[in-house]
Amino acid sequence: MPFPYDEPRGNMEWATSRLTGPEGEDWRVPVSELEDRQARLASRLADARIESALIDDPVELYWLTGGRQDSVLLIGAEGSGIQTEHWVRRSLKRAEFEGGGVDCPHEIRPHPRMSSLGEELTRAGCNVKPALLAGKIPHDRWRFLSSKMSGFSGEPSDCTGLLYELREVKSSWEISMIRESGAINKRMFDAVFENGGLGKSELEMAGAADEVSRVAGFGGRIRMRKWPMDCDRVVIAAGRSGAVPSYFDSAVGGSGGSPISSLGAGFHVVKEKQPVLVDIVHVHRGYVSDCTRMFTAGKLASEWEVRLEDMSEIGRRLVGWLGKGKECSESWDNGIEMASEMGHSKHLMGISPNQACFLGHSVGLELDETPVVARGFDRPLPKGGTMAIEPKVIHPEGAIGTEDTWVRVDDGMECLTAGSDFPLVSEW
């Protein structure tokens, strides 16, 4: 059914009714979410004594405006008198629709010419240069924007950490998005089981999982903060390919399809009794779920079964510690101590010296959010925080481990991915 502000039937231009999820579902971010996020950011800007911020990163724009247009968002601190304005180059019409249409909580204007940016900021009520996302945008972009803010002295402050902190705690709607992402993630594992087996290549199995994800609405991008990281969302490592190192800051790299795509599934095939590690990321309406399960053609050797049980035990303990509010850095220390007592210290999260230094990472609109179960994160996972916990061990003959995505709730942790609904190891 067309939306009430759709174009008339006689109009031959594109119609907003085309911007739907499957079966015409309205997949826009609820206006109530945008209102709450903008209000929380305005409050935090006031607490930090930052008059305003100019946001132009795609992820932060989606979080605040409901879309990802060629645009910037000006938002003032609470009490500053600066109205929230979304300045859009293209597409203005799509920005209006995805921002909520007639209920959009912010004003949408055509993007000003850069030569008049300073005048527009003055008109909007700015007295100093708005803060920028210095931790995300390239330095040249930061310098260019600052230079165009004529009429203002000094340099913009940085609001990157402030946005990161705000996004650490997910709303109930965001958690529901990750939960749905996890359900699709599980169906991807079903596809690997149904289409995998002896003699199948990693890429064949990844293709089966990809099809499920695409049909469900995956948009083709996994967002990451750490530059210049990019990620293959279906990492399948059969046997010895699990020990192939890569550029990626994770336990398992895999051979990948080529040197420019040197991560994830490659041309290796499943052999009898070898561990096949499958690490799947799905993104549902922007929100990441991350999960790992093991497969094998024939029964695993006993040493691999012991290693998997050890990683499962470390994972259970991490979930318990984090659910009780233990600091992430302390959970890391305790986790690696357990691994050392089990004899895995040289193989935990990689083979020394190519070991990743974390046991869990927060997820949301990006794969590598904070906090992280690692040194330096001397604070707990907040209630409402969502984290993928993934202890793994790597040996020359392959990789094995487990991973699920969790949310911290009032009385512990709730699993948002496969959990007990999909076995830790499946035999073809």
RACORQUI-V194007 format. One record per residue. N is the residue number from 1. PHI is phi in degrees with one decimal (999 if undefined). D_LAST is the distance of its C-alpha to the last C-alpha in Angstrom with 2 decimals. Layout:
N/PHI/D_LAST  N/PHI/D_LAST
This chain:
1/999/44.53  2/-60.8/46.43  3/-73.0/47.28  4/-63.9/50.97  5/-108.6/51.87  6/-72.8/50.21  7/-70.7/52.41  8/-60.5/54.43  9/-60.5/52.95  10/-76.1/55.54  11/-76.4/54.47  12/-86.9/52.56  13/-73.8/51.22  14/-62.9/47.69  15/-116.1/47.31  16/-63.9/45.81  17/-64.4/44.08  18/-77.6/41.57  19/-91.1/40.43  20/-131.2/37.98  21/-84.6/34.43  22/-61.9/32.37  23/56.1/34.56  24/75.8/37.62  25/-64.4/36.74  26/-82.3/39.10  27/-99.1/36.99  28/-70.8/40.01  29/-66.4/40.41  30/-56.4/42.68  31/-58.6/46.30  32/-60.8/46.52  33/-65.1/43.88  34/-63.0/45.91  35/-60.3/49.13  36/-65.4/47.79  37/-64.6/46.35  38/-64.2/49.58  39/-66.7/51.66  40/-67.1/49.71  41/-65.7/50.01  42/-60.1/53.73  43/-65.9/54.19  44/-68.2/52.44  45/-61.2/54.51  46/-63.7/57.60  47/-60.7/56.55  48/-85.7/56.04  49/58.3/59.38  50/-109.4/57.85  51/-66.1/59.79  52/-160.5/57.10  53/-137.8/53.93  54/-116.7/52.98  55/-104.6/49.23  56/-137.3/47.67  57/-82.6/44.09  58/-57.3/41.56  59/-66.9/39.48  60/-66.9/42.61  61/-63.5/44.15  62/-61.8/41.24  63/-62.5/41.44  64/-96.5/45.19  65/-115.8/45.86  66/86.6/42.72  67/-148.8/42.34  68/-130.1/42.02  69/-104.2/45.13  70/-77.3/47.33  71/-163.1/49.46  72/-136.8/50.70  73/-116.4/51.29  74/-98.6/54.49  75/-133.0/54.38  76/-95.1/57.25  77/-66.2/57.41  78/-56.5/58.34  79/87.1/62.13  80/-79.2/62.50  81/81.4/63.49  82/-85.7/61.14  83/-78.1/59.37  84/-74.1/55.67  85/-130.1/55.52  86/-105.2/52.67  87/-98.9/54.03  88/-118.8/51.99  89/-84.0/52.27  90/-160.1/49.62  91/-104.7/48.68  92/-63.3/51.30  93/-63.6/50.55  94/-69.8/46.84  95/-61.5/47.74  96/-63.6/49.98  97/-66.4/47.34  98/-72.2/44.48  99/-81.3/46.95  100/119.2/47.61  101/62.8/50.15  102/-66.5/53.34  103/-99.0/51.96  104/-53.2/51.10  105/-81.9/52.17  106/-134.1/53.49  107/-79.9/55.90  108/-115.5/54.56  109/-131.5/56.87  110/-62.0/56.78  111/-62.5/56.13  112/-70.4/59.52  113/-61.4/60.57  114/-62.4/59.84  115/-67.0/63.55  116/-112.1/64.25  117/-59.4/61.44  118/-59.5/63.98  119/-63.6/66.14  120/-66.2/63.24  121/-65.0/62.30  122/-64.3/65.96  123/-58.0/66.13  124/-73.4/63.09  125/109.2/64.93  126/-73.4/63.52  127/-109.5/65.94  128/-134.7/63.68  129/-62.4/60.78  130/-63.9/57.56  131/-67.3/54.81  132/-122.9/52.00  133/-84.6/48.36  134/-62.7/49.34  135/-82.8/46.02  136/-122.2/44.05  137/-83.4/46.29  138/-59.0/47.42  139/-59.1/50.74  140/-60.6/52.41  141/-67.0/51.50  142/-58.0/52.86  143/-65.0/56.03  144/-63.8/56.49  145/-61.2/56.23  146/-60.7/58.56  147/-68.3/61.08  148/-88.1/61.21  149/-86.3/62.10  150/-66.5/65.80  151/91.8/68.31  152/-123.0/66.26  153/-93.9/66.70  154/77.3/64.21  155/-120.2/60.48  156/-66.2/57.68  157/-81.7/55.93  158/-109.6/52.15  159/-113.6/50.24  160/-61.3/46.68  161/-61.1/46.12  162/-64.2/47.64  163/-65.8/45.11  164/-58.8/42.18  165/-64.3/43.49  166/-61.5/43.97  167/-81.2/40.42  168/-65.9/38.91  169/-97.2/39.53  170/-89.6/37.68  171/-76.1/39.23  172/-62.0/37.63  173/-67.0/37.08  174/-64.1/35.32  175/-62.4/33.08  176/-65.7/32.21  177/-67.1/31.27  178/-68.9/28.89  179/-63.1/27.42  180/-65.5/26.84  181/-58.7/25.37  182/-64.7/22.91  183/-65.9/21.95  184/-68.7/21.28  185/-54.8/19.38  186/-63.1/16.96  187/-64.2/16.59  188/-67.4/15.72  189/-64.9/12.71  190/-57.5/11.78  191/-66.4/12.30  192/-63.2/10.13  193/-64.2/7.07  194/-72.0/8.57  195/-110.9/9.65  196/-102.0/7.42  197/135.0/5.44  198/-52.9/7.59  199/85.7/11.15  200/-77.8/11.04  201/-83.8/13.87  202/-57.6/14.36  203/-66.9/17.01  204/-59.9/15.10  205/-68.1/12.70  206/-62.5/15.89  207/-62.3/17.66  208/-65.0/15.46  209/-67.6/16.14  210/-57.2/19.73  211/-60.8/20.34  212/-59.4/19.69  213/-64.3/21.96  214/-64.8/24.66  215/-60.2/24.91  216/-79.6/25.39  217/116.3/28.24  218/-60.0/27.23  219/-89.9/30.39  220/97.8/29.16  221/-132.1/30.58  222/-114.5/29.64  223/-82.4/32.94  224/-134.7/33.67  225/-85.2/36.95  226/-70.4/36.76  227/-89.1/38.27  228/-104.6/37.04  229/-71.0/33.44  230/-135.9/31.01  231/-141.6/27.35  232/-88.3/24.16  233/-82.2/22.51  234/-123.7/18.86  235/-89.8/18.52  236/-121.3/15.26  237/-126.0/15.67  238/-94.5/13.37  239/57.6/14.82  240/-64.7/18.57  241/-65.8/19.00  242/-67.5/18.72  243/-98.4/22.06  244/-72.4/23.86  245/-73.1/26.74  246/-143.2/27.89  247/-70.2/30.85  248/-77.0/29.03  249/-80.7/30.15  250/-155.6/26.81  251/-68.4/24.65  252/-115.4/22.10  253/-100.4/23.35  254/84.6/20.99  255/-79.1/22.52  256/72.2/23.01  257/-84.0/23.97  258/-166.4/27.52  259/-58.8/30.20  260/-81.3/31.42  261/-121.9/27.94  262/-87.7/26.99  263/-153.9/24.48  264/92.0/20.87  265/-66.7/18.47  266/-134.0/19.67  267/-96.6/18.99  268/-67.4/16.81  269/-112.6/13.58  270/-72.9/10.27  271/-116.0/11.04  272/-62.3/9.74  273/66.7/10.04  274/-86.4/11.46  275/-71.7/11.57  276/-119.2/10.89  277/-90.2/13.48  278/-123.3/13.85  279/-114.3/17.43  280/-115.2/18.54  281/-112.4/22.17  282/-119.6/23.39  283/-124.6/27.12  284/-111.0/28.56  285/53.4/32.27  286/99.6/32.60  287/-102.2/30.82  288/-87.4/27.96  289/-122.7/24.92  290/-137.6/22.79  291/-151.8/19.50  292/-130.1/16.85  293/-139.6/13.42  294/-105.9/11.02  295/-134.2/7.39  296/-159.2/6.22  297/-94.3/4.93  298/96.0/6.62  299/-69.0/9.11  300/-66.3/11.26  301/-64.6/14.83  302/-59.3/17.37  303/-65.7/19.26  304/-72.4/16.49  305/-62.0/16.07  306/-64.7/19.87  307/-61.9/20.04  308/-65.8/17.73  309/-64.0/19.85  310/-62.9/22.95  311/-65.6/22.10  312/-63.8/21.31  313/-66.6/24.69  314/-62.2/26.50  315/-60.7/25.09  316/-62.1/26.31  317/-67.7/29.65  318/-61.1/30.06  319/-59.6/29.52  320/-63.8/32.12  321/-62.2/34.61  322/-65.2/34.48  323/-65.7/34.74  324/-92.9/37.91  325/92.1/39.45  326/-67.7/39.09  327/-62.2/39.83  328/-62.8/36.97  329/-66.5/38.51  330/-68.6/38.83  331/-63.2/35.20  332/-61.2/34.33  333/-58.0/36.65  334/-67.6/35.25  335/-66.1/31.63  336/-72.9/32.33  337/-65.0/34.44  338/-59.8/31.56  339/-61.8/29.31  340/-65.2/32.18  341/-63.2/32.65  342/-84.2/28.98  343/90.5/29.51  344/-109.5/27.69  345/-59.9/30.77  346/-85.6/30.36  347/-128.2/26.71  348/-71.1/26.77  349/58.1/26.01  350/130.8/26.21  351/-97.8/27.66  352/-52.8/31.44  353/-94.4/33.43  354/-93.8/30.96  355/-108.0/30.13  356/-76.8/30.14  357/-103.8/32.68  358/-155.4/31.20  359/-121.9/28.70  360/-166.8/28.93  361/-139.1/30.49  362/-70.9/32.02  363/-132.0/30.87  364/-174.5/32.70  365/-75.9/33.92  366/-125.8/33.05  367/-76.5/30.08  368/-118.6/32.36  369/-85.9/34.85  370/-111.6/36.84  371/-79.1/36.98  372/-127.2/34.46  373/-77.6/33.45  374/-164.2/35.39  375/-62.7/38.87  376/95.7/41.67  377/-98.7/40.37  378/-86.6/42.79  379/-157.8/42.20  380/-79.8/39.74  381/-67.6/37.19  382/-70.2/39.51  383/-63.0/38.93  384/92.6/37.28  385/-77.7/35.64  386/-119.4/31.98  387/-142.1/29.90  388/-92.5/26.42  389/-108.3/25.90  390/-144.1/23.51  391/-68.8/23.85  392/-144.9/21.78  393/-125.5/22.31  394/-122.5/22.10  395/-128.7/22.37  396/-54.4/22.86  397/-86.3/19.40  398/153.3/17.70  399/-130.8/17.83  400/-150.9/16.65  401/170.1/18.11  402/-146.0/18.31  403/-162.1/20.48  404/-142.7/21.93  405/-101.4/25.15  406/-127.3/27.95  407/-122.2/31.50  408/-82.4/34.29  409/-115.2/36.13  410/-58.5/39.26  411/-116.0/37.65  412/140.9/34.70  413/-128.6/31.55  414/-117.9/29.51  415/-79.4/25.91  416/-109.5/25.68  417/-117.9/21.98  418/-64.0/18.73  419/52.9/20.03  420/-78.4/18.91  421/-79.5/17.54  422/-136.3/14.18  423/-64.1/12.62  424/-64.8/13.42  425/-138.2/10.02  426/-119.7/6.62  427/-103.1/3.79  428/-80.4/0.00
